[in-house]
Amino acid sequence: MLLLGTGTFTKSTRRLKKRFLSLREVALVSDNGKKRIAIRSKPMKKRRWSNTEILQAIRNPSPDGYEVKIKAPEMTFIGAKEQPDFAQVYITMYPDEHVVELKSLKKYFFDFRNRLLSYERLINVVYADMMQVYKPKRLRLVMVFNPRGGISSKLTIDSDWKIRGGEENFNDWTGQSEEW
């Protein structure tokens, strides 16, 4: 363990702690009433938000282009304040070499049932996992979350967006509702 100093904690030591928190474990150690910042040299374990091993891919039976639409009417997870939360998931995919094995997708969604996630984390985790496993030409993911405190949320990610590395070739989503 590397000790950085003793004494009172100033704003600069708090900033230091925030900076190292993502890379290393930072601990406040009390030694006879004196406080120290200790940085452990081991990197922190990366948190697993999901289990991608559940997702199974099936070889695409056709080299011709087509669109796959999947609706999961109730995905459950643990939301804010450790309360159960619900979302409807709409997936639009243009497959390349693999397509979704639906039973594995159902089990994958079920695996979130006891996981604590924010809406934003959830959609990004599911998107990243599906891109990794299926490697589609295009993936559009929409999640509509049940109202909490009178506020509804709808989040969307599309692999065709420039910000996601796409070329914005598809404008078929403009003016259409993803819900069906």
LODO-669859 format. One record per residue (C-alpha): x, y negated, z. Coordinates in steps of 0.05 Angstrom, whole numbers, plus 5000, padded with zeros to 4 digits. Last residue first. Example, Ala and Ser with C-alpha at 12.3 -4.5 7.8 and 13.67 -1.06 7.14 Angstrom:
// residues 2
527350215143
524650905156
//
This chain:
// residues 180
407650384365
412249854395
417949584352
413549014330
415248714263
416947994244
424148144229
425848874242
426949034169
432748544165
438049074153
444848894125
447048504186
454348714178
455049084244
460449024297
455748914356
456148154352
454948224277
448248564291
447249224253
448349644316
441849364343
440449234417
433749024446
431148854515
423848724535
422248474604
415648354641
414747884700
408847924748
413048134807
415648724768
412348864701
414049514667
420249504622
420149524547
426649814520
428649734447
434450104414
436450014342
441650494315
444750464246
449350904206
449051384264
455051634305
450852144344
454752244408
458551584416
453051144387
447951484432
452351394494
453750664479
446350504469
444150874532
449450514573
447749834544
440249924555
441350144627
446349604646
441649044623
435649334659
439649404723
441650094747
440950554807
440751284785
435751784812
431351844750
437051704702
437852454689
430752484661
433052054602
438552554587
433753144595
428952824545
434752684497
436953414504
429953644484
429953174425
436253414390
438152754357
441052764287
448152844262
452252704198
449552004185
442851844216
439051194207
436151104276
430350724307
429350854381
423650584423
424150684499
418450534547
421150344615
419650494688
422450294755
422950644822
425050184879
432250124904
431549374913
432749294839
431649904795
431950654805
430351014740
424451274701
423551324626
416351364605
413651324534
419951584500
418951394427
423351644371
423751364300
428351704249
429551354183
431951684119
437951684072
439552304032
445052764059
439753214088
439953734143
443653284192
447453734239
444153734307
447053334365
446353474439
446052964495
447053274564
454653184562
453452434559
452152414634
450751694654
453351104693
459951414708
464050934749
471350844729
475851064786
479950494814
487250444794
492250664848
496950114874
492749964935
492449224947
492348985019
490048295040
491748145112
487947905173
491247795240
487248015302
492148565320
492348825249
485848725210
485948965138
481848655082
482049145025
483149094950
482649714907
485649604840
483749374770
476749084776
477948824847
484548504829
481747844804
476347804858
481547904913
486147384883
480346894880
479047024954
486446914968
486146244932
479846024969
483446125035
483846725081
487246585147
493746915165
497647485135
500547645068
500648075006
501248765034
502649314983
500050005000
//
